[in-house]
Amino acid sequence: MNINKKRVFRDAIDLGVSILLFWLYLPHLLLYLIGWKKRLIDSDISRLKAQIHFHTPNFLALLYFLHHSSYYRCTFYHRIGPMVSLLIGWWRPGEKSFVVPFSTQIDEGLYFAHPYSTVLNAQRIGKNFSCIHCVTLGKKDGKRPIIGDNVTVNCHACIIGGITIGDNAVIGAGSVVLKDVPKNAVVAGNPARIIKYINP
């Protein structure tokens, strides 16, 4: 059995387990079905579905990620808001090492892969934001960064203070970003410097 078939088989088994245990997520699924932040939840799921190695409807993909990803549960609770998440979040908690403050405004299409030890403490994050592990968006002197649309932040990168990251920017692994980054720029280093521009 080749690697792709093994992945499809593994994901199919995981989805089957999620369906069998759907009752664990009845409050979550009911909120989704009545339309509570459905557009934002769908936008996240549509991007994350690339991690499942076969096509599945958004509803089943939601169930899959709710059961198999404590990181995704953090995002789900952020989407539904602090009051509602307080009522249901204790039942199936999110990952403590993935911190997404409710004060951070996040537009649609959040994507992440194993965001261990990641803090997204920004003022605003635009559409289609992508990150992986050990990313920090943090406050300095009471100010938080503003992240544009279609921004990708690679592992161990830090974006600190009241700066703006322009649309389509790419932040390289290990970068420490303390100044504004223009649109379409790729930055890297400590302190981060522009190494090239991309055609979005």
C-alpha positions in Angstrom: 0.0 0.0 0.0 1.6 3.3 -1.0 1.8 6.4 1.2 -1.2 8.2 -0.3 -3.5 5.1 0.1 -2.3 4.7 3.7 -3.2 8.4 4.4 -6.6 8.0 2.8 -7.2 4.9 4.8 -6.0 6.5 8.1 -8.2 9.6 7.5 -11.2 7.4 6.7 -10.8 5.5 10.0 -10.4 8.8 11.9 -13.5 10.2 10.2 -15.4 7.0 11.1 -14.4 7.3 14.8 -15.5 11.0 14.7 -18.9 10.0 13.4 -19.3 7.3 16.0 -18.5 9.8 18.8 -20.5 12.7 17.3 -22.5 12.9 20.6 -19.5 14.4 22.3 -19.9 17.4 20.0 -23.7 17.9 20.0 -23.5 21.5 21.4 -20.8 22.4 18.8 -22.8 20.9 15.9 -26.1 22.5 17.0 -24.4 25.9 17.0 -23.1 25.3 13.6 -26.4 24.1 12.2 -28.3 27.0 13.5 -25.9 29.3 11.7 -23.9 30.6 14.7 -20.9 32.1 13.0 -21.3 29.5 10.2 -19.7 31.6 7.5 -16.4 32.0 9.5 -16.4 28.4 10.6 -17.0 27.2 7.0 -14.1 29.5 5.7 -11.7 27.9 8.2 -12.9 24.4 7.4 -12.6 24.9 3.7 -8.9 25.7 4.0 -8.2 23.0 6.6 -9.8 20.3 4.6 -6.6 20.1 2.6 -5.2 18.1 5.5 -7.8 15.4 4.9 -6.8 13.2 2.0 -10.2 12.8 0.4 -13.2 15.0 -0.3 -15.7 15.4 2.5 -18.5 17.9 3.2 -17.9 20.8 5.5 -20.2 19.3 8.2 -18.2 16.1 8.4 -14.9 17.9 8.2 -16.0 20.0 11.1 -16.7 16.9 13.1 -13.4 15.4 12.1 -11.4 18.4 13.3 -13.4 18.9 16.4 -12.6 15.4 17.5 -9.0 15.0 16.2 -7.6 18.5 16.7 -7.5 20.3 20.0 -5.8 23.2 18.1 -8.9 23.5 15.9 -11.2 23.5 18.9 -9.3 26.7 20.0 -10.2 28.3 16.7 -13.9 27.1 17.0 -14.2 28.6 20.5 -12.7 31.8 19.3 -15.2 32.0 16.4 -18.3 31.4 18.6 -17.2 34.0 21.2 -16.3 34.0 24.9 -19.7 33.6 26.5 -20.8 30.6 24.4 -17.4 29.0 24.5 -17.5 29.3 28.3 -20.6 27.2 28.4 -19.4 24.4 26.2 -15.5 24.7 26.1 -15.0 22.9 29.3 -16.5 19.7 27.9 -14.0 19.3 25.1 -11.2 21.9 25.7 -8.8 23.3 23.2 -5.0 23.0 23.2 -3.5 25.2 26.0 -0.3 25.9 24.0 -2.3 27.5 21.2 -3.4 30.9 22.5 -5.9 33.0 20.5 -7.3 35.8 22.7 -10.9 36.7 22.1 -9.8 40.4 21.7 -8.0 39.4 18.5 -10.2 40.0 15.4 -9.7 37.3 12.9 -11.2 37.4 9.4 -12.2 34.3 7.4 -10.0 31.5 6.3 -7.6 30.9 9.2 -5.2 28.1 8.4 -2.7 26.4 10.6 -0.7 23.2 10.8 0.4 21.9 14.2 0.5 25.4 15.8 2.2 24.2 19.0 3.3 27.0 21.3 1.7 29.7 19.2 0.2 33.0 20.4 -1.9 35.1 18.1 -2.3 38.2 20.2 -2.8 40.7 17.3 -5.2 43.6 17.0 -6.5 42.2 13.7 -5.7 39.3 11.4 -6.9 39.5 7.8 -8.3 36.9 5.5 -6.5 33.6 4.8 -3.8 33.9 7.5 -1.5 30.9 7.7 0.9 29.8 10.4 2.6 26.8 11.9 4.3 26.1 15.2 6.0 28.5 17.6 4.7 31.7 16.1 4.2 34.8 18.3 2.1 37.8 17.5 2.6 39.9 20.6 2.0 43.2 22.4 4.7 45.8 23.1 4.0 49.1 24.9 0.3 48.3 24.9 0.2 48.0 21.1 -0.5 44.9 19.0 0.3 44.1 15.3 -2.2 44.4 12.5 -1.9 41.6 9.9 -3.1 42.0 6.4 -4.8 39.5 4.0 -3.1 36.3 2.7 -0.2 36.6 5.1 2.0 33.5 5.8 4.0 33.3 9.0 6.6 30.5 9.2 7.8 28.6 12.3 9.5 30.4 15.3 8.7 33.9 13.9 7.9 36.8 16.2 5.9 39.9 15.2 5.9 42.3 18.0 4.3 45.7 18.7 2.0 48.2 16.9 3.3 47.4 13.4 1.4 46.5 10.2 2.1 43.5 8.0 0.9 44.2 4.5 -1.2 41.9 2.3 0.4 38.8 0.8 3.6 39.2 2.9 5.6 36.1 3.9 7.5 36.0 7.2 10.4 33.7 7.1 11.2 31.1 9.8 12.9 32.5 12.8 12.2 36.1 11.9 11.9 38.8 14.5 9.7 41.5 13.0 9.7 44.9 14.7 8.9 47.2 11.8 6.1 47.5 9.2 6.3 45.0 6.3 5.0 46.3 2.9 2.6 44.4 0.7 4.0 41.4 -1.2 7.3 41.4 0.7 9.2 38.4 1.9 11.2 39.1 5.1 13.6 37.0 7.1 16.2 37.4 9.8 16.7 39.0 13.2 15.9 41.8 12.9 13.8 41.0 9.8 14.7 42.5 6.5 13.1 42.4 3.1 14.8 39.8 0.9 12.5 40.0 -2.1 9.1 40.9 -3.4 6.6 38.4 -4.8 3.9 38.7 -7.5 0.7 37.8 -5.6 
